[in-house]
Amino acid sequence: MVRVLDLRFQGAERVIASFLLDSREGPVLIETGPESTYPRLVEALREEGVAPEEVRHVFVTHIHLDHAGAAWRLAEGGATVYVHPRGAPHLLDPSRLLASAERIYGPMLRPLWGELRGVPEERVRVLGDGEVVDLGGLRVQALETLGHASHHHAYLVDGALFAGDIAGVRIAPGPVLPPTPPPDIHLESWYASLDRVLALRPEALYLTHFGAYRDVEAHLLALRQALEDWAGWTLSRLKEGLSPEALTPRFEAYWREGLLRAGVDEAGVHLYELADPPFMNLQGLVRYWQKHHPEALA
């Protein structure tokens, strides 16, 4: 049984989740959320009858702060943290990750995401693509799913796919949207990852933002369409010669109009904004075109 723990990021429900599973080796956690929500994670665990120090195995899909920022806290309690090979160095030494986040968030970094410390080397276990961790019968398979980040795993457990960000952001009853922040967005890799997930035919997708969905094929096809639409919109505006600064309010309006058209109310728009800030989505898409396809901008 999967228990969805709502970390109530910035006091809001249904923005960031952590997932609790049982195994014969004790409680297992997939995603930790940011360190700023660690007190709520502890509270949610205790509500399920679990003390945080009982969690011995923690899987993070990637090392972005909203997914793995509290990993060091669980490691302090004795947990092993499982991660993609390219993410592991940033768990050990988060200085580059912090510097990048500071450029984006400035003085809001600490209020949003909390404190970040390194995880001791003996507490980090790197997983290769396809590798299975058997925790007394609970089998967790790591699947490399790039495109959102260059260090992203989804985890397959008995037909349930814990998808991190590769399967998008969806806050019911709203639509699925792609999280496209800098610096790693690569659309060709993302499309390949979606094809891989579709071929696996999982029974359910568990999204960190937010919750469980069983309409897997329709969800993933809608996400691909949204990626294509956003990327095409961004390319068209860049070819018009608009600067990223001039583009930002236009993209935010385009993003908002799409949600309102899908029937999302203002409260729902706020949740999507917390989970998937539009200004960051634009930054990632601009970087994608400039870095990977400069010829398309000519």
C-alpha positions in Angstrom: 0.0 0.0 0.0 1.2 3.5 -0.9 0.5 6.3 1.5 0.6 9.8 0.0 2.0 12.3 2.5 1.1 15.9 1.8 4.0 18.1 2.9 1.8 21.3 2.8 4.4 23.4 1.1 4.0 27.1 1.9 0.9 26.1 3.9 -0.9 24.8 0.7 -2.3 21.3 0.2 -1.6 19.2 -2.8 1.6 20.8 -4.0 4.5 18.5 -2.9 4.1 14.8 -1.9 6.3 12.2 -0.3 5.3 8.5 -0.6 5.5 6.0 2.2 5.7 2.3 1.5 6.0 -0.7 3.9 8.7 -3.4 3.5 10.1 -6.2 5.7 13.1 -3.9 6.1 11.0 -1.2 7.6 9.3 1.9 6.2 10.5 3.2 2.8 10.2 6.8 1.6 10.2 8.0 -2.0 10.9 11.7 -2.2 11.7 13.8 0.9 10.4 17.2 -0.2 12.4 20.3 0.7 14.0 20.8 4.1 11.5 23.6 4.8 8.7 21.0 5.0 10.7 18.5 7.1 8.7 19.2 10.3 5.5 18.5 8.3 7.1 15.3 7.0 7.9 14.2 10.5 4.3 15.0 11.5 2.9 13.0 8.6 5.1 10.0 9.3 4.0 10.0 12.9 0.3 10.2 11.8 1.1 6.9 10.0 2.7 5.4 13.1 6.2 5.8 11.8 9.1 7.6 13.6 11.5 9.3 11.2 14.4 7.4 12.5 12.6 4.1 11.5 12.9 5.1 7.8 16.0 3.3 6.6 15.6 3.6 2.8 15.0 6.8 1.0 14.7 7.1 -2.8 14.9 10.5 -4.6 14.0 10.8 -8.2 16.4 13.7 -8.7 18.2 16.3 -6.5 16.1 19.4 -7.1 15.3 21.0 -3.7 11.6 20.2 -3.8 12.3 16.5 -4.2 15.4 15.8 -2.2 16.2 18.9 -0.1 15.4 17.0 3.2 17.4 13.9 2.2 20.3 15.0 4.6 17.8 15.0 7.5 16.8 11.4 6.9 20.4 10.4 6.4 21.2 11.9 9.8 18.7 9.5 11.2 20.5 6.6 9.6 18.7 6.2 6.2 20.4 5.2 3.0 19.6 7.6 0.2 19.3 6.1 -3.3 20.0 8.4 -6.3 21.0 8.6 -10.0 24.8 8.6 -10.6 24.9 12.2 -11.8 22.8 13.4 -8.9 25.0 11.7 -6.2 27.9 14.3 -6.2 25.3 17.1 -5.5 24.0 15.1 -2.5 27.5 14.8 -1.1 28.4 18.4 -1.8 25.4 20.7 -2.5 27.4 23.9 -3.0 26.9 24.1 -6.8 23.2 23.3 -6.4 22.9 26.0 -3.7 24.7 28.5 -5.9 22.4 27.8 -8.8 19.3 28.1 -6.6 20.5 31.3 -5.1 20.7 32.8 -8.6 17.1 31.9 -9.2 15.5 32.6 -5.8 17.8 35.2 -4.1 16.7 36.0 -0.6 13.7 33.8 -0.9 15.8 30.6 -1.1 15.8 29.9 2.7 12.1 30.7 3.3 11.1 28.5 0.4 13.4 25.6 0.6 15.0 25.6 4.1 18.6 24.5 4.9 20.7 22.3 2.7 23.6 20.1 3.9 25.6 17.3 2.3 24.7 13.7 2.8 27.6 11.6 4.2 29.1 9.4 1.5 28.4 6.2 3.4 24.7 7.1 3.3 24.5 7.5 -0.5 23.9 4.6 -2.8 24.1 5.2 -6.5 21.6 3.2 -8.7 22.2 2.4 -12.3 19.4 2.3 -15.0 17.3 -0.8 -14.4 18.8 -1.7 -11.1 16.5 -3.3 -8.6 16.7 -2.9 -4.8 15.0 -5.8 -3.0 13.9 -4.7 0.5 12.6 -8.0 1.8 10.3 -8.6 -1.1 9.5 -5.0 -1.9 11.3 -4.5 -5.2 12.1 -1.0 -6.3 13.5 -0.6 -9.8 15.3 2.5 -10.9 14.5 3.7 -14.5 16.6 6.5 -16.1 14.1 9.0 -17.4 15.9 12.1 -18.6 14.5 15.3 -20.1 13.5 17.3 -17.0 16.9 16.7 -15.4 20.1 15.1 -16.5 20.0 13.0 -13.4 16.5 11.7 -13.1 15.1 8.3 -12.1 11.5 7.1 -11.9 10.9 4.2 -9.6 8.8 1.2 -10.5 7.2 -0.8 -7.7 4.6 -3.4 -8.4 3.0 -1.6 -11.3 3.2 1.8 -9.6 5.5 4.3 -11.2 6.9 7.0 -8.9 7.6 9.5 -11.7 9.3 12.5 -10.1 8.9 15.3 -12.6 9.1 13.3 -15.9 5.4 12.7 -15.9 4.6 16.3 -15.2 2.6 18.3 -12.6 -1.1 17.6 -12.2 -3.3 18.9 -9.4 -6.7 17.3 -9.7 -9.1 18.2 -11.2 -6.7 20.3 -13.4 -4.6 19.2 -16.4 -1.1 17.9 -16.6 1.6 20.5 -17.2 5.3 20.1 -17.9 7.8 21.5 -15.3 10.6 22.9 -17.5 13.0 24.9 -15.3 16.6 25.5 -16.2 19.2 24.2 -16.7 18.7 20.7 -18.0 15.5 20.7 -20.1 16.1 18.5 -23.2 12.9 17.8 -25.1 14.2 14.9 -27.2 15.2 13.1 -24.1 11.9 13.9 -22.4 9.9 12.5 -25.4 12.0 9.3 -25.3 11.4 9.0 -21.5 7.6 9.3 -22.1 7.8 6.6 -24.8 9.6 4.4 -22.3 7.0 4.9 -19.6 4.2 4.3 -22.1 5.8 1.0 -23.1 6.0 -0.1 -19.5 2.2 0.3 -19.1 2.3 1.1 -15.4 -1.0 0.8 -13.6 -0.7 4.1 -11.9 1.5 7.2 -11.9 2.5 8.7 -8.5 3.4 12.4 -9.1 5.4 14.4 -6.5 3.2 17.3 -7.7 0.6 15.8 -6.9 -0.8 12.4 -6.1 -1.9 9.2 -7.9 -3.5 8.9 -11.4 -4.6 5.8 -13.2 -5.4 7.3 -16.7 -1.8 6.7 -17.6 -1.8 6.8 -21.4 -4.1 9.8 -21.7 -2.0 11.6 -19.0 1.3 11.0 -20.8 0.0 11.9 -24.2 -1.5 15.1 -22.8 1.9 16.0 -21.2 3.7 15.4 -24.5 1.2 17.7 -26.3 1.7 20.4 -23.6 5.5 20.1 -24.0 5.2 20.5 -27.8 2.8 23.5 -27.4 5.0 25.3 -24.9 8.2 24.7 -26.8 6.6 25.9 -30.1 5.1 29.0 -28.4 8.5 29.9 -27.0 10.4 29.3 -30.3 7.9 31.5 -32.2 8.3 34.4 -29.8 12.1 34.1 -29.7 12.2 34.2 -33.5 10.2 37.4 -33.3 13.3 38.9 -31.6 11.7 39.3 -28.1 14.0 39.2 -25.2 13.4 36.7 -22.3 12.5 39.7 -20.1 9.8 40.8 -22.6 8.6 37.2 -23.0 8.0 36.6 -19.3 4.7 38.4 -18.8 3.5 37.1 -22.1 4.3 33.5 -21.2 2.7 33.9 -17.7 -0.5 35.1 -19.4 -0.4 32.2 -21.9 0.2 29.7 -19.0 -2.7 31.2 -16.9 -5.1 31.3 -19.9 -4.5 27.6 -20.5 -5.3 26.7 -16.9 -8.5 28.9 -16.9 -9.6 27.4 -20.2 -9.2 23.9 -18.6 -11.6 24.9 -15.9 -9.0 25.6 -13.1 -10.2 28.2 -10.6 -8.0 30.9 -9.0 -7.2 28.7 -6.0 -6.1 26.0 -8.3 -4.0 28.4 -10.4 -2.2 29.3 -7.2 -1.4 25.7 -6.4 0.0 25.2 -9.9 2.1 28.3 -9.5 3.6 27.0 -6.3 4.3 23.6 -7.9 5.4 24.7 -11.3 6.3 28.5 -11.5 5.7 29.8 -15.0 8.7 32.2 -15.0 11.0 29.2 -14.5 9.3 27.1 -17.2 10.0 29.9 -19.6 13.6 30.2 -18.5 14.2 26.5 -19.1 12.6 26.5 -22.6 14.5 29.6 -23.7 17.7 27.9 -22.6 16.8 24.7 -24.4 16.4 26.5 -27.7 19.5 28.7 -27.3 21.7 25.8 -26.2 20.5 22.8 -28.3 18.9 24.4 -31.4 20.4 27.8 -32.0 19.9 27.3 -35.7 16.2 27.3 -35.2 16.4 30.9 -33.9 18.0 32.3 -37.1 
